[in-house]
Amino acid sequence: MCGRTACTLDPEEVSRASRYATRGGRRRQPRWRDGDADKYRPSYNKTPQSFSPVLLSQRHFDKDAPVDECVVAAMRWGLVPSWFRESDPRKMQYSTSNCRSDTLLEKKSYKDPLLKGQRCVILADGFYEWRRQGKEKQPFFIYFPQTQTPALGAEERDESDAEPPLEEKASNWTGWRLLTIAGLFDCWNPPGGEEPIYTYTVITVDASPNLQDIHNRMPAVLDGEDDVRRWLDFGEVKSLDALKLLQPTNLLTFHPVSSMVNNSRNNSPECLQPVDLQANQEPKPTASSKMMMSWLKSSSPSKRKEKSTCDTTTHEPQPKAEEHPKSSGPLMNWLQRTSKKARIN
């Protein structure tokens, strides 16, 4: 399952980090849908009912736009079906933050959007998952292995290749590679005539072998620009063919984090920081976790704040005394400095 994510990039960074490929193979940087950048708030601890950045075809908003032209929109996590008639989405009697890939055709809430081509890609730094250990649960942060190459699996250029256009050269992204998670969305019109609300659900699949020890389900992660393009191109790739893209991926990496993330009110860099579960052992950070710490160190913490929409949500009690943050040199110094600053907008 997937009940908590992190997306710490500011709106401009999200746009740069979510470049996509058209049918012809041209790489483009999506713009934000008008007004949506203001709805999105970066967060280290994002919960259902909050707004997340979502990549989708511009055709959903403009019938004259090419199907393979994409836009970033801010959508509310937790799908509200278009046919829902109550005045408050919180009155829904079942959770729609996740939907199983193997049963989504059996449920009207998900079948309708799928058959209408309402497919989207949720963008996130990574997601949290909890491994049960007796009566306790240990949280892990799970994400793409990080390299210095542009996001979304961009191909390397040969030295003999022509110089890229200025727009492409200026917007190449070599920062954090965002997870690209398959989802479905719908548009709900409140009966009172208020502004329509776009909402989404995260599609889940069986966990990959390297994650099965943590949980038996995982988000359906799309690996690379081609899979992202095919999932979003509802004109070229029909619904049943698109479902074949939803497979477990064994490429993700992870590290344990503090149980402070269990409480959704905790929204700070410490939520992502690796911890040492063996207090008497020297920490051994992976290459990807080192890059994550370097990315946090170079980022602007003042941009990465979000008030939680579910302030009372918890998974487990507060951090256990035996968990010790890994010593990470400059990162720890930076975290100590930022901990003195206010963390609420």
C-alpha positions in Angstrom: 0.0 0.0 0.0 1.0 3.6 0.0 -0.2 6.0 2.7 2.5 8.5 3.1 4.9 10.2 0.7 7.4 13.1 0.6 7.7 15.7 -2.1 10.1 18.4 -1.0 10.8 20.2 -4.3 9.4 23.6 -4.9 7.0 24.1 -7.9 9.7 25.3 -10.3 11.9 22.3 -9.3 9.0 19.9 -9.7 8.5 21.2 -13.3 12.2 20.8 -14.1 12.4 17.3 -12.5 9.4 15.9 -14.4 10.5 16.4 -18.0 8.8 13.9 -20.3 9.1 12.5 -23.9 6.6 13.1 -26.6 5.6 10.4 -29.2 8.4 11.7 -31.4 10.9 11.4 -28.7 11.3 15.1 -28.0 11.9 15.9 -24.4 9.9 18.7 -22.9 9.5 20.5 -19.5 5.9 20.6 -18.5 4.4 23.8 -17.2 2.0 24.0 -14.2 -1.7 24.2 -14.9 -2.8 27.7 -14.3 -3.2 28.4 -10.6 -2.2 25.0 -9.5 1.4 25.8 -8.4 -0.2 27.9 -5.5 -2.2 24.9 -4.3 0.8 22.6 -3.9 3.0 22.8 -0.8 6.3 20.9 -0.5 6.3 18.4 2.4 8.5 15.8 4.0 5.5 14.0 5.3 2.6 14.1 2.9 -0.7 12.4 3.7 -4.0 11.6 2.0 -6.2 14.7 1.5 -3.2 16.9 0.8 -2.4 18.2 -2.7 0.4 16.5 -4.7 2.0 17.3 -8.0 0.6 15.1 -10.8 1.7 14.8 -14.4 -1.0 14.2 -17.0 -2.0 14.9 -20.6 -3.0 18.5 -21.3 -5.9 17.1 -23.4 -7.8 16.5 -20.2 -8.1 20.3 -19.7 -7.9 21.4 -23.4 -9.6 19.3 -26.0 -7.5 20.9 -28.7 -4.1 20.1 -27.1 -2.1 17.1 -28.4 -2.6 14.0 -26.3 1.2 13.7 -25.7 1.5 17.2 -24.4 1.7 17.1 -20.6 1.1 19.5 -17.7 1.7 19.4 -14.0 -1.4 19.8 -11.8 -2.0 19.9 -8.1 -4.5 17.2 -7.2 -6.0 16.0 -3.8 -4.9 12.6 -2.7 -7.9 10.3 -2.3 -10.1 9.8 -5.4 -13.6 11.3 -5.2 -15.8 9.8 -7.9 -17.5 12.2 -10.3 -20.8 10.6 -9.3 -20.4 11.3 -5.5 -23.4 13.3 -4.4 -22.5 14.3 -0.8 -21.4 17.8 -0.1 -18.2 16.8 1.8 -15.7 14.2 0.4 -14.9 13.2 3.9 -18.3 11.6 4.1 -17.1 8.8 1.8 -17.4 5.5 3.6 -14.3 3.9 2.2 -10.7 4.8 1.4 -9.7 5.7 -2.1 -6.1 6.7 -1.5 -5.0 3.4 -3.0 -6.4 1.0 -5.5 -5.2 -2.5 -6.4 -4.2 -3.1 -10.0 -5.8 -6.6 -10.0 -9.2 -5.4 -8.9 -9.6 -1.9 -10.2 -11.8 -3.1 -13.1 -14.2 -4.5 -10.6 -14.9 -1.2 -8.8 -16.9 1.6 -10.4 -14.9 4.3 -8.6 -11.7 3.2 -10.5 -13.1 1.4 -13.6 -14.9 4.6 -14.9 -11.7 6.8 -14.8 -9.6 4.1 -16.3 -12.0 3.5 -19.3 -12.2 7.3 -19.8 -8.4 7.4 -20.1 -8.0 9.4 -16.9 -4.5 8.2 -16.2 -1.9 10.2 -14.3 1.6 10.0 -12.8 2.0 11.1 -9.2 5.4 12.7 -8.5 7.2 12.2 -5.2 10.7 12.1 -3.7 9.7 8.7 -2.4 7.2 7.0 -0.2 7.2 5.6 3.4 6.3 2.1 4.3 6.2 0.4 7.7 7.6 -3.1 8.5 5.8 -4.8 11.3 8.1 -6.1 14.1 6.0 -7.7 16.7 3.8 -5.0 18.2 6.0 -2.3 16.7 6.3 -0.9 13.2 9.6 0.4 11.7 9.2 3.0 8.9 11.3 3.0 5.8 11.8 5.6 3.1 11.7 4.1 -0.4 12.9 5.9 -3.6 14.7 5.6 -6.9 18.5 5.0 -6.7 20.0 8.4 -7.3 22.7 9.3 -9.9 23.8 12.6 -11.3 21.9 12.1 -14.6 18.8 14.0 -15.5 15.5 12.8 -14.0 13.1 10.3 -15.7 15.8 8.2 -17.2 17.1 10.7 -19.8 19.5 9.2 -22.4 23.1 10.4 -22.4 24.2 12.6 -25.3 27.0 11.5 -27.5 29.7 14.1 -27.9 29.0 14.2 -31.7 25.3 15.1 -31.1 24.1 18.5 -32.1 24.0 21.2 -29.4 20.6 21.0 -27.6 18.2 23.9 -27.9 18.7 26.7 -25.4 15.4 25.9 -23.6 16.4 22.2 -23.2 20.0 23.0 -22.2 18.8 25.5 -19.5 16.2 23.2 -18.0 18.1 19.9 -17.8 17.6 18.5 -14.3 20.4 16.7 -12.4 18.9 16.9 -9.0 16.8 14.4 -7.1 15.1 11.8 -9.4 11.4 11.8 -8.6 9.4 8.6 -8.3 6.9 8.4 -11.1 3.8 6.5 -9.7 0.9 5.3 -11.8 -2.5 6.7 -10.7 -6.0 7.4 -11.8 -7.8 10.7 -11.3 -11.4 12.0 -11.5 -13.0 15.4 -11.3 -15.7 16.0 -8.7 -18.1 18.9 -8.9 -19.4 19.9 -5.4 -23.2 20.0 -5.4 -23.1 23.6 -4.0 -21.5 24.9 -7.2 -18.0 25.4 -5.8 -14.9 25.0 -7.9 -14.4 21.4 -9.3 -11.9 19.4 -7.4 -9.4 17.0 -9.1 -8.5 14.0 -7.0 -6.3 10.9 -7.6 -5.7 7.4 -6.3 -2.3 5.5 -6.2 -2.4 2.2 -8.0 -0.6 -0.6 -6.1 0.9 -3.9 -7.2 2.5 -6.9 -5.4 5.8 -5.9 -3.7 9.0 -6.5 -5.6 11.3 -9.1 -4.1 13.6 -6.5 -2.5 10.6 -4.9 -0.7 8.6 -7.9 0.4 10.3 -8.0 3.8 8.8 -4.5 4.4 5.3 -4.9 3.0 3.5 -7.1 0.6 2.2 -4.2 -1.6 3.9 -1.3 -3.3 2.9 1.6 -5.6 3.0 0.8 -9.3 6.2 2.7 -10.2 6.8 3.6 -13.9 10.5 3.3 -14.7 11.7 5.6 -17.4 10.3 8.1 -19.9 8.8 5.5 -22.3 6.7 3.9 -19.6 5.6 7.3 -18.4 4.7 8.4 -21.9 2.7 5.2 -22.6 0.8 5.4 -19.4 -0.2 9.0 -20.0 -0.9 8.7 -23.8 -4.5 7.5 -23.6 -4.9 8.2 -27.3 -2.3 5.7 -28.5 -2.3 3.2 -25.6 -5.7 1.8 -24.7 -6.7 1.1 -21.2 -6.2 -2.7 -21.1 -2.8 -2.4 -22.8 -1.8 0.3 -20.3 -2.6 -2.0 -17.4 0.3 -4.2 -18.6 2.7 -1.5 -17.6 1.7 -2.0 -13.9 4.4 -4.4 -12.7 6.5 -4.6 -9.5 9.9 -2.9 -10.0 12.9 -4.3 -8.3 14.9 -1.1 -8.8 14.0 0.9 -5.7 16.2 1.4 -2.8 15.4 2.3 0.8 16.6 3.1 4.3 15.1 3.1 7.8 13.9 6.4 9.2 12.8 7.7 12.6 9.3 6.8 13.8 8.7 10.6 14.2 7.3 10.2 10.6 4.5 8.2 12.1 2.8 11.4 13.3 1.7 13.5 10.3 2.2 16.7 12.2 6.0 16.1 12.0 7.2 17.8 8.8 10.9 18.4 8.8 14.1 17.0 7.2 14.5 14.6 10.0 11.6 12.6 8.6 13.8 11.5 5.7 17.1 11.2 7.6 18.5 7.6 7.7 18.7 6.1 11.2 20.9 3.3 12.6 18.7 0.5 13.9 21.8 -1.1 15.5 22.9 1.5 18.0 26.2 -0.3 18.6 27.2 -0.5 14.9 28.8 2.1 12.8 26.2 3.4 10.2 26.8 2.3 6.7 24.8 4.7 4.4 24.2 3.6 0.8 25.3 5.6 -2.2 21.7 6.7 -2.7 21.1 7.7 0.9 24.4 9.7 0.7 23.0 11.6 -2.3 19.7 12.2 -0.6 21.5 13.7 2.4 23.6 15.8 0.0 20.4 17.0 -1.8 18.8 17.9 1.6 21.9 19.8 2.5 21.9 21.9 -0.7 18.1 22.5 -0.7 16.3 25.4 0.9 14.4 24.2 4.0 12.2 27.3 4.0 10.6 26.1 0.8 9.8 22.7 2.1 7.0 23.2 4.5 3.4 22.1 4.5 0.7 22.2 7.1 -0.8 18.7 7.4 -4.5 18.3 6.4 -4.6 15.3 8.8 -3.0 16.6 11.9 -4.1 13.8 14.1 -3.0 10.9 11.8 -0.5 8.5 13.4 0.8 5.1 12.6 2.6 4.4 15.9 3.7 6.2 19.1 6.4 8.8 18.9 10.1 8.0 18.3 11.7 5.2 20.4 14.7 6.0 22.5 16.8 3.2 21.0 16.7 4.7 17.5 19.8 6.9 16.8 20.1 9.2 13.9 23.0 8.2 11.7 26.0 10.5 11.9 26.1 12.2 8.6 28.6 15.0 9.1 27.6 18.2 7.3 24.0 17.0 7.0 23.6 16.6 10.8 25.1 20.1 11.2 22.6 21.5 8.7 19.7 19.6 10.3 20.7 21.0 13.7 20.6 24.6 12.3 17.3 24.1 10.6 15.7 22.6 13.7 16.0 26.0 15.3 13.7 27.5 12.7 9.9 27.5 12.6 8.5 24.7 10.6 5.0 26.0 10.1 3.8 28.2 7.2 
